[in-house]
Amino acid sequence: MRAAIVGTGFMARTHAEALARIRVQVRGVVGSSSDREVDFAPTYPGFDEMLADDRVDVVHICTPNHVHFEQALAALQAGKHVVCEKPLALTPAEAHQLCAAATERGLVNAVCFINRFYPLCQDAALRVEAGSVGAVRLVTGTYLQDWLSKDTDWNWRLDPAAGGPLRVVGDIGSHWLDLVSFVTGQRIESVMADLTTVLPTRQRPTGSVETFAVSTGDTEPVDVTTEDMAGILLRFDGGARGVLTLSQVSPGRKNHLAFEVSGAAASLAWDLESPEQLWIGYRDAPNRIQLRSAGDYPAGHAQGYPDAFKALFRAVYADIEVGRPAEQPDYPTFNDGFEQIIVGEAIAESARLGAWVPVQR
């Protein structure tokens, strides 16, 4: 099994490292121009040359959001399995077309909602499925970051032409929404959202800036229309209610994804910045902390962000080795990517109308 990666930035390097750890060969990388060279794989002259390489079985798409659709569709049409960073596409119509193309060709397809693959998130989902928490009543949580908290912070995600019309919701909110749907086994039915841009003017560098990097050099003022923060009320199809807070402008919060599930019999809480602990709460018994015991490393040897990618890719490549997706894949597929696109559409519409909006399936 041999892969190619489209993109040369932070996510491309993350994919390359995880693939190396599961012993998948990266045949080459496609950059935004033929002179973009990287230190983790050879470079192709262009995207078409990569697709024409019969030695490539799988294409990993790690490019800005606005080109995901066309690149994923071209890879599927070339007979390649596809692993795509989120969002799968920018519109429901595009995402639906990718789902149909992958199904029609019987190709393995995945979207990188990696938080499902932290061992204690898997544990939480099994506890809910087994009924040990009882009927899920309430799901609360946050995803807070600070890397865009200054008006001098810049990244291509701030430009709706490259990142899409939703930023904090699409970039980090989709991860939280996918994770809690996975843990609870419930899909989001309707939403009420408030989206806020607290820095309507930013200083954009005249050169490019990589994700999470600090910009230097000359800048120019630009208007920003995508949201910095979001508050969202949720109704789930299993009867649960939810409250979510999102921000990329919260100083001190580097990557604070946290959820709490309140059931009739018990509660569960997990935090990405402390991924080795699952809090379990009871009404009539002492609360306890469940430490990770399963995984690739012994307990006490922390598993983190790179390991989640490794676990995702291991599951995806098990199907690729067979040559087709399983009937019920145990990883997020294009259908899950489509799900987050239509939830995002409902969130944007709710913020515009100031009303509850159902998710249109």
N, C-alpha and C positions, 0 to 999 in steps of 0.2 A: 504494500500500500504506500503510495507516494502522493505527496501534497504539493500544492503551490499556494502562495500567500499573495493576496492583492492588498497593497499598502505597505508602508515602511516605517510607520510611527510606533507609538507606545503599544497599541493593541497588537500590531503585527509582531513585535518582538515577544510579547506575552504568549501569543499563539505558537511562535517558533520554539520557545523554550518548553512549553507544555508538550508539544509534539515530539521534541527530542527526548523528553523524559519517558514517553511511552513508545519510543523507538520507531517513530514514523519519519521517514525521510522527507525533507523539504527539498524538492527539485529546484525551486527557484522562487523569486519574488518579483512582483510587478510594482514599480513606483509610478508616481504621477508624471515622470518624464524619464527618458532613457538614461539620463546621467545621474539618477538617484540610486546610489549604491549603498548597500548595508553590509554589516559584518557577520550576519548569521546565515546567509545563503547567496548563491549566485543570482544575478538579475536577468530578467528577460528584456528584450528590446521594447516590448509592449504587451498589452493585454491579449491581442489576437494571437501573438506568437505563443503565449502561454497556453491558450485554449487549443492550439494546434498541436501541442506536445502530447503524443499518445502515452507517454510515460506518467502523466499526471492523472491520478484517479479522483482526487478531491481538491476543491478550490475553497480556500478560506478567505472570506471577504472582510477586510479590516480597514475600509476606506471611509471617508465622510459619508454621512447619511444619504445625501441626495443621489448618490450613484449606486446604492445597494441594489435597487430594483433592476436596473439595466444590466449590471454585472452578474447578479444571481441568475437572471433569466438567460443570459448568454451562456453561462456555465452549464445550466441545466440543458439547454438546447444542444450543447456540445457533448452531452452525455456524462458530465462530471457530477459527482456528489457534491453538495454544497453545505458549508458551515458558515453562517453569516452573523456578524455582530448586529446587535439591535440598534435602531429599529429595522425590521425586515424591509420596510418600504415607508414612503411618506403618506400614502393614501390607502384606504381599505381596498379600492379597486386594484391597485398594484399588488398589495399583499395577497389578495384572493387569486390573482393571476399566477403568482409564484406558487401558491399552494396547489393549484390545479396542474401547473406544468410539472411539478415534482411528482404528484400522484400519477399523472398520465404516463410518465417515463419510469416509474417505479424506482426513483433515485432516493437515496438517503439525504435527509435535509434536517438542519438543526439551527437554532438561534441561541446565542450565548447568554441565556439567563442562568448564570453559573451559581447563584446563591443556593439553588436547590441542592447543590452537590456538597455543601458543608455537611459533615456526618451528623451533626446534631439537628440540622434542619430535616434531614431524612428521618432521624429519630422522632422529631416532633410530628411529622406527617404520619408516621406509623402509629404513634400514640392516639392521634385524632381518629385515624381509620379504625383502630381497634376499639374505640369507644371509651378509653380510660379517662378522657377529659369530659365526657358527656356531650350533650348537644352544644355546639359552638354558638355563643350568644353575641360576643363582642370581639372585634379585632381592632387593636389600636397600634399606632407606631409612627416612626419618623424615618426620614432619610435626609440627613443634614451634612453639608460640606461647607468649606470656607474658601475654596480655591478661586472663586469669582467675587469675593467680598469687597474688593477695592475697584474703584473706577478705572484703574490702570491695568486690571486683569483682563486678559483677552484670549480667546480661542475661537476656532472656526465654528464651534457650536453656538456662539452668540449670533451668528449670521443665519437668518431663517432660510436663505437660499441654499445653504450648505447643510444646516442642521435640522431644518424643518420648522414649522410654526410653533411647536411646543418644545421647550428646552428642559426645564427642571422636571417636568412630568415625563417627557419622552426619554431623557437621558438617565435619570436615576429613579424617578417614580415608577417606571415600567418594571424595574427590577423588584421593587417592593411589592407591587401589585401582583406580579407573577408569583413571587415567593409565597405570599399569604394565600393565594388561590391554590397553590400546590399543597401547602401545609393543611389547610382547612378542607380541601376537596370541594370548595364552593366557588362558582364563578360570580363575577360582579354583574349585578342586574341593572342598577341605576346609580347615578352620581349627582352630587351637588358640589360645585367647585368654585373657589375664589382664587384667581391668579393675579399676582402682583409683580410689577417691575419696579424695584426700588432704586435702581441706577439707570435712568432712562438715557443718560449720555455716558459713554465710555471713551477712553483714549485707546484707539486701535494702533498697534505698531505698523509701520510701513512694511515690515518683513513678516514672515510666518512665525507662529509660536506653537510649540508642541503642547499637547495636553499636560496640565499640571506644572508646566514650566513658567518661570517668571520672565516677563517680557522686558527687553532692554532696547535702547536706541530711540529713534524718532517715532513720534505718534501723531495721530490726527483725531479730532473728536468725531464720533459717529453716534447716531441715534440707535437705541436698542428697543426692540418691541417684544422680544421673548421674555417669559416670566423668570424672575429670580426666586420667587417663593410661591407655594401653593398650599391651600388648606382644602381638604376634600372629605366630604361625607360619603359613605358607601353603603349600599344595600346589596346583600349577597343572595343568590338564588336559593340557598338553604335556610334562609331566615336570619342569618347573622347581620349585625350592623357594624360599621367600621368608621374610624376617624384616622386620617393620615395627614401629617405635616411634612412638607418638603422645602428644602432651602439649599442654595449654593452660596449663600452670603452669611453664614453663621460662624463667626470667628472661633477658632479652636476645634471645630468639628471637621475632622479630616475625611472620614468616610463612615459616618454614624448611621448605619441601617439597623433599626431595631423594631421588633414586633412583639406584641403580647396577645395571646389568644385566651379569652375567658370562656370556659365551658361551664356546664351545669355542675360538674363534679370536681374540676380542677382547672388551673390556668397554666400556661406555658409562656415563657419569655426568653428571647434570644437577641444577642447584639453582635453584629459583625465585627466590632472592635474587640470583643471578647469571645471569639468563636468556639472556644473549648468548653463553654459552660452553657447549660440549659437550665433555667430556673423553673421549678415546678411548685405551684402554690396550691394549698388546700384550705378549706374552711375549718375542718375539725381535726387536723393533724399538722405536725410541724412542716413548714415549707422546706424544700431541699434543693440542692444544686447537683444536677447530673453532669458529671465530667465525661468528656469523650472517651470511649473505650474502643470503638471500632475505627477502622481507617488504615491508611498505609503505614503509619508510624505508631509506635507504642504510646500509650497514654503518658502525658507529660511532655511529649515531643510535639510541639504545636504544629497543626496543619492550618494553612491559611490560603490566601488569594491564589497563588500559583497552583496549589494542590487542587482547588476547585476546578480550574481549567483542565488539569490533568484527568480528573475524575470524569468530567463531561466528555472529553475527547475519547477516553477509554470506552465509554458507553456507546458513543457515536461510531467509533471505528470497529466495534464488535459487529454492528450491522453492516458497515461497509465491507468488512471481510466476507460476509455472507453474500453481499451484492445487492441487498434490498432492505428497506426498513422493516422492522418487526411490525406485527399487527397492532401492538400497543407499545410503541417505543418508550423506554424509561429515561428519556431526555427530552428537553423542549424542542419541538419541531416548528416548521413554518406555520402550522395551525396555531401554535402558542404565540408566535410572532404576530399573526393576524389578529388574535384575541387582544393583544395589547394595543394594536393600531385602532381597533374599534372602540376600546375603552378610552383611549386618548381622544378620539373624535368626540365621544360623549362628554368628556371633561371640558374640552374646549367649547363645546356648544353650551354646556351648563354655565361656564364662566361668562359667556356672552349674554345669555338670557337671564342669568340670576335665578335659575329655577332647577328643580330636579329634571334630569334627562335620562331616559332609558338607554341602555347599550343596544344598538341595532345589530342583531345577528341575522 
